[in-house]
């Protein structure tokens, strides 16, 4: 089974919103060219399932996952399409338990100790902290790590090229999530060279700090 650590190895997990499944493959290739080998395609649009399936089939070197998964139906659709990992904005014990049964890596979203406790009971060790900047960013993460030293975070929300370095410097941060290197406008405009350039800048920053 793929682990969250393997998914996050390059330091950045892009949050990708696609309106058209035909955008999926060129977007995945543009991210790969910039050094990012994992992408979270969100279930915010009707094109999500088909997009995941296209990347899984046509760009096998990309670890494709599903984001914004908030129901069992979406979880099953994602896995059926070929998603290798699941990300949720919140913590739903039923969805986490089902992901465990299906053998797919799951990162639930949390902002409180109670949500972390729910996840820990189901074997979760890496949590998405979302929306990160709105809920206090690193200051809150550091506070949460006091009673929960065994966990790590993948914060998302309000993180960009300008503030990612501060997150990378904290050992409790496995990686960061964000869309600054692959915005919806960039995808819709076909700016794949721009996606590659911003992806490279993001991964270079991670390497510079983490080595």
N, C-alpha and C positions, 0 to 999 in steps of 0.2 A: 504493500500500500504506500502510495506517495505521501510524504509528510509535509506539513506546513513549512518546516525548515527548508526543505528542498525547493518548494515553490518560491520562497522568499530569498533564495541564495544571492540574487543579484542586487538586493537591497531595495528594489522598487517593484511594487505590484500595481501596474496601471489599471485604473478603473475606466473601462471602455463602454461608451454608449453608442450603439449602432442603430440607425434607422432603416438600413438596408443590408441584408445579408451579403450582398455583393461587395460590400465594403470590408468584410471580415478578413479575407485573405491578404489583400494589400496592406491593411493595417497591421496584421500580425507580422508580415514580412518587414515592414518599416520598423517595428519595435525590435525585432530580432537584429536588424542591421545596426541598431543603436545599442545593442548589448543586453536587451531585456528579453528573457526567455520564458516569461509567465505573464499571462494577461487575464484579467477578470472582466468578462463580458456580462453586463448587468441585465437583469430581467426588468428593465424600465421601459422596454419597447417590445413590440410584437415580433421583432426580428431576432430576438435573443437566441432562441433554441436553434434556428436554422444557422445563425452565425457561428455558434459553438460547434455545430456539426461540421460546418465547412472548414473551420480551422483544424479541428481534430482529424479530419480526413486528409486535407490538402497541405497542412503545415505541421507535420508530426513532431518537428523539433521544438515547437512552441507548446508549453504547458498551458492548456486553456482551462479556465474555470468559469464558474457562474457566480455572479454577484447579485445583491439585492434579492436573495432567495428568502421568502417570507412564508412559504407554505410547503406542505408535503407534495402537492401537485407540481410546483415549480422545481422542487428537489428531484423528483422522478423524471421530469422533462429534461433537466440539466444532465443527469447521469445518463439517460437514454441517448442524449445527443453526443455524449463523449466527454463531458466535463470531468476533469481530474481533481478538482477541488471546489469547495463551496464556501461562499462568504455571505453572511447575513448582517443586516444593520442592527439586529437585536438578538436576544437570547431566548430561543423557543426550545425547551427540553425535548419536545416531540420531534422536531426537525433534527436536532443534534443526535438523538437516539437512532433515528432512521438512517442518518448519514453514516453512523457507526456500523449499522447492520449492512449497509450497502458497500462498506469498505472505502469510503471516499473521505478525503481530508476535509475537515470542517473548521471554519473560523467564525465564531459568533461574535456579534457586536455587544459591547458592554460600556457602561459608564459608572456603575455602582458596585459596591462589595456584594450585594445580594445576587446580582447577575453573575458575578464571578463565581460565587459559591455554587450556583446552579450548574455552571459549566464544569467546574472541578468535579462535581459528583458524577459527571458523564465522561470524565477523562480528558477534558480540554486543558491544554497547557499553554496555548497561544490564543490570545483574544484580540479582536479588532476593537480599538478604542475609537468610537465614533459618536458624534462629530468631534474630532479631537480638539481643535482650537476653540470651539464654542464651549466645551466643557473643561477648559483650563489647561489643555495641552500637557506639556511635560510636568508642570507643577502637580497636576492631579495624578498623572501616571506615577510619579515618584511617591506620592502619598499612598496610592493603592498598593505599591510594591512592598510597603512596610509589613502589612499583615499577610501578604501573599508573595513571599520571596521566590516561590517556585514557578511563577508564571512569567511570560514575556508578551509583548504587545506588538501589534501591527496597526499603528494609528493611521486614521484616514479622516480627511475633512479639514480644509484650510491649510494643508501642507503644500509647499511649493519649493521651487529651486532656491528661494531666498531663505527659507527657514528649515529645510530638511537637514542641514548639517548639525543643528543643535540636537535633533532627534537621534541622528546617527552616533553622536558622541555618548549617548546613554546606552549601557550594555543591556538594558532591559528591552530595548527596541530591536526586534528581529529585522524589521524592514518597515518601510512606509508605503502607504497606498495613496494614490492621487491621480488626477487627470490632466495636470498641467502640461505633460509631454504629449498628450493625445486628446485634445479637446474635441468636443462634438463639432465645432466650427472647422477645425483643421481637417477632420475626417470628411465632412461634407464638402469641403473645398478641394479635396484630393491632395492636400499638402503633405504627402508622405515623406518628402525630403525633410520637411520641418519636423515631423514626428521623429524621424531618425536622429536628427541633430539634437533635439531636446532630450531624447532618450539617452543618447551618448553622454550628454552633459550630466544627467541624473546619475547614471551608473558610474561615471568618472568621479563624481563627488563622493559616492559611497566608497569606492575603492581608495580614494585619497585619505579618507578618515579611518576606515576599517582595515585597509591594507590588503 
